[in-house]
Amino acid sequence: MRQNVRISGGIESLFGTRDENIRLLEENLGVVTRLKDDSIVLDGEDEAVARAAQILDEYVALVEDGHVFANGDLHDYLRVVTRDPAASLRGLIESGRQRNFGKKSITPKTLNQRVYLDAIERHDLVFGIGPAGTGKTYLAVAMAVSALMSKRVSRIVLTRPAVEAGERLGFLPGTLQEKIDPYLRPLLDALIEMLDGEKVEKMVERKVIEVAPIAFMRGRTLNDSFIILDEAQNSTPEQMKMVLTRQGFNSKMVVTGDITQIDLPSGRGSGLVQASEILKGIPEIRMVYFDQTDVVRHHLVQKIIQAYERQQEIQARQLDLRWAESALESAAPATGTAGQAGA
């Protein structure tokens, strides 16, 4: 099937940097595109061409309505609409406008991000599990800010394990707050991006926003709160159980982590890994899993994650092969002197 789609404006943002948007459209939908005067010619299977034409028509309509796509946004939107037949460009943009994230207006840029935000809205306990750069923590903080601004909760509690990522930091001078700041800085940075820095500082002083290591949660009941446990893969099973049982009345909790980046000492199990297995059968708890296709940082991040995953698969196959060879050697019948003695 061949179809022409007239493009009346916004041709630069449509194609993107080095034609990355058009290439994404072609790869995900299996169509071939060709620019001809003021239109794009689409070739491919009927269903794929129809879907591509629908997306391009919607893009043209949005541009004619005066919508301006910020750098990189269209690429993220196309990743969603080319994978989810029910998604639309206009729907993604409008869903972002409907959410109040302080001074930020955020639109989910992948299908799993949409599922994640919907899960946080509908469930009191949500796990966001996946690689770096997928927006797990950022979107959780955004939803916490939204809940606080709309007075659905009276405070935000942000916590994470104080575990070093491979290096030994040694003794840190200063006050207790200065000691724990390096571990909790990513959460504060996300808050400051959505609220004024001065406003965040005042909220922290008044305990409307509490940022503390996981050890500070013991013995507490957190009512009327939005709780985020970040970097949960570095919590022990005991710490995970302790934090999960802190949740009180009228509270939401979001647990985020990447089970491929566990920094616990050798031999210590991850509380996130255990909890994702133990709790997966409880219908009121939602598990949302992200993968490399959800990475919304620099395009190289996605490729780096894919390269590491390939290496892990190679190592796993090599380990399986060594195990099989060892099993065959162990199962081989005894020969030599024992056989001769029997003779």
Helices and strands as residue ranges (DSSP letters): E 2-6, H 11-15, G 17-19, H 20-29, E 32-36, E 39-43, H 46-64, H 73-81, H 89-97, H 111-122, E 125-129, H 136-149, E 155-160, H 176-194, H 197-205, E 209-213, G 214-217, E 225-229, G 232-234, H 237-244, E 252-257, H 271-278, E 285-289, G 292-294, H 299-331, H 337-342
